[in-house]
Amino acid sequence: MPSRILITGASGFLGGAVVRTLATTTAHTIIAAAGANADRLPPSSPNLHHAELQLDNPTSIDALLAQSDPAVVIHAAADPFLNSCQQNPDRARLLNTDATARIAYFCAENNRRLIFFSTDQVYAGDRSWWKESDPAQPINTYAETKHNAELAIADSGANAASLRIALTYGPSPSGDRSPTEQIAGQLRAGQHLKRFADEFRTPLYVEDFCQAVARLIEIEALPPILNLAGPDRLSRADFARAIARAHGFDESLITEELHNDVELIAPRPKDLSLNTSLAQSTLNMTFTPLARALSTLAQH
Ligand SMILES: NC(=O)c1ccc[n+]([C@@H]2O[C@H](COP(=O)([O-])OP(=O)(O)OC[C@H]3O[C@@H](n4cnc5c(N)ncnc54)[C@H](OP(=O)(O)O)[C@@H]3O)[C@@H](O)[C@H]2O)c1
């Protein structure tokens, strides 16, 4: 049955992709909320309405929830940057934890469902293939604020899913937000890149991410925690080389570095490869191999 769905962070990479998918492939009414960059929202249409949100302002959050009256809230808005969160921890807590808690209590009290964009960073990163049942052990402020948001959601009792999302790639509304856009852009310009050889991820194709969210919306009792990631585990350096190969760019522009070579502003988990068995069975879907997704992206 068509529902009203509120999406925060709709002007961003992941929120924007979900808005486009839901507006074009479902009959739901979408309320797309932006912060400072409303110009990046997809154009409004009969089933896609624009809204404003100041995530640091509880009155703005309450007004948006009351006015949009959603059956489902998809909460993507956040400070998603590791260094910014590490350097401004009070702001990070306000945006990432407190705002999410407020939305969760609204959902619990009003019997609305909540899909929250958490992160793979909640895992410690000292081994491979993390499962949802493994303990979260954040090692930086960004991850801590996201994990505290997950805990607040659980305390609220809302029917909610916290998605532990891997590094995601594909086209973004700004054209330069995603790792494939950034790396391909630099290589196209002939720039040299350094990437970590000792940091491992399971990158997620944004189309798969959108499909996962679209399927979750149709599930009545949401899984409280769900890993979402691609099937390939590789280092940041190998990820950059795979992007270079897909586009036919010069791989020798990419050199390797190690965490120990760099003074990191925020500690970075080394291995955030995610086990996605639960997502595959719950959502009845598989995740696209990296080489196939990169070749599709390079053709466009
Ligand atoms: N991208 C990834 O690989 C990845 C991986 C794991 C988890 N995540 C999570 O997924 C979510 C979306 O990430 P993203 O990559 O799409 O980030 P993004 O492109 O930087 O988008 C962030 C969104 O948050 C909104 N926002 C930020 N501060 C705001 C404020 N004060 N008031 C209102 N809105 C505000 C932005 O709106 P304006 O620009 O309009 O202000 C934007 O729409 C985040 O919660 C992030 O932690 C992302």
The ligand as a MOL file (V3000), in Angstrom:
LIG
                    3D

  0  0  0     0  0            999 V3000
M  V30 BEGIN CTAB
M  V30 COUNTS 48 52 0 0 0
M  V30 BEGIN ATOM
M  V30 1 N 28.6300 7.4330 1.8850 0
M  V30 2 C 29.0010 6.3430 2.5370 0
M  V30 3 O 29.8300 5.5640 2.0440 0
M  V30 4 C 28.4060 6.0300 3.9000 0
M  V30 5 C 28.8430 4.8510 4.5460 0
M  V30 6 C 28.3030 4.5420 5.7890 0
M  V30 7 C 27.3390 5.3520 6.3580 0
M  V30 8 N 26.9410 6.4990 5.7270 0 CHG=1
M  V30 9 C 25.9020 7.3190 6.3600 0
M  V30 10 O 24.8780 7.5840 5.4170 0
M  V30 11 C 24.3480 8.8730 5.6220 0
M  V30 12 C 24.4280 9.6960 4.3450 0
M  V30 13 O 25.7960 9.8470 3.9890 0
M  V30 14 P 26.2130 10.5210 2.6140 0
M  V30 15 O 27.4470 9.8790 2.1540 0
M  V30 16 O 25.0310 10.5610 1.7310 0 CHG=-1
M  V30 17 O 26.5900 11.9900 3.0920 0
M  V30 18 P 26.4200 13.3930 2.3520 0
M  V30 19 O 26.3930 13.2130 0.8740 0
M  V30 20 O 27.4640 14.2920 2.9290 0
M  V30 21 O 24.9920 13.8850 2.8130 0
M  V30 22 C 24.7570 14.3050 4.1380 0
M  V30 23 C 23.3290 14.7960 4.2150 0
M  V30 24 O 23.0910 15.2420 5.5670 0
M  V30 25 C 22.4970 16.5160 5.4900 0
M  V30 26 N 22.8840 17.3350 6.6390 0
M  V30 27 C 24.1170 17.4920 7.1570 0
M  V30 28 N 24.0760 18.3950 8.1560 0
M  V30 29 C 22.7880 18.8190 8.2490 0
M  V30 30 C 22.1230 19.7380 9.0830 0
M  V30 31 N 22.7700 20.4380 10.0340 0
M  V30 32 N 20.7830 19.9230 8.9040 0
M  V30 33 C 20.1180 19.2290 7.9480 0
M  V30 34 N 20.6870 18.3320 7.1280 0
M  V30 35 C 22.0220 18.1320 7.2730 0
M  V30 36 C 23.0490 17.1600 4.2260 0
M  V30 37 O 22.1420 18.1680 3.8110 0
M  V30 38 P 22.6780 19.5410 3.1270 0
M  V30 39 O 23.8630 19.1940 2.2940 0
M  V30 40 O 21.4740 19.9860 2.3430 0
M  V30 41 O 23.0060 20.4430 4.2760 0
M  V30 42 C 23.0640 15.9720 3.2790 0
M  V30 43 O 21.7970 15.8220 2.6760 0
M  V30 44 C 25.1150 9.5010 6.7870 0
M  V30 45 O 24.3460 9.2870 7.9660 0
M  V30 46 C 26.3900 8.6840 6.8300 0
M  V30 47 O 26.9020 8.6440 8.1240 0
M  V30 48 C 27.4610 6.8550 4.5020 0
M  V30 END ATOM
M  V30 BEGIN BOND
M  V30 1 1 1 2
M  V30 2 2 2 3
M  V30 3 1 2 4
M  V30 4 1 4 5
M  V30 5 2 4 48
M  V30 6 2 5 6
M  V30 7 1 6 7
M  V30 8 2 7 8
M  V30 9 1 8 9
M  V30 10 1 8 48
M  V30 11 1 9 10
M  V30 12 1 9 46
M  V30 13 1 10 11
M  V30 14 1 11 12
M  V30 15 1 11 44
M  V30 16 1 12 13
M  V30 17 1 13 14
M  V30 18 2 14 15
M  V30 19 1 14 16
M  V30 20 1 14 17
M  V30 21 1 17 18
M  V30 22 2 18 19
M  V30 23 1 18 20
M  V30 24 1 18 21
M  V30 25 1 21 22
M  V30 26 1 22 23
M  V30 27 1 23 24
M  V30 28 1 23 42
M  V30 29 1 24 25
M  V30 30 1 25 26
M  V30 31 1 25 36
M  V30 32 1 26 27
M  V30 33 1 26 35
M  V30 34 2 27 28
M  V30 35 1 28 29
M  V30 36 1 29 30
M  V30 37 2 29 35
M  V30 38 1 30 31
M  V30 39 2 30 32
M  V30 40 1 32 33
M  V30 41 2 33 34
M  V30 42 1 34 35
M  V30 43 1 36 37
M  V30 44 1 36 42
M  V30 45 1 37 38
M  V30 46 2 38 39
M  V30 47 1 38 40
M  V30 48 1 38 41
M  V30 49 1 42 43
M  V30 50 1 44 45
M  V30 51 1 44 46
M  V30 52 1 46 47
M  V30 END BOND
M  V30 END CTAB
M  END
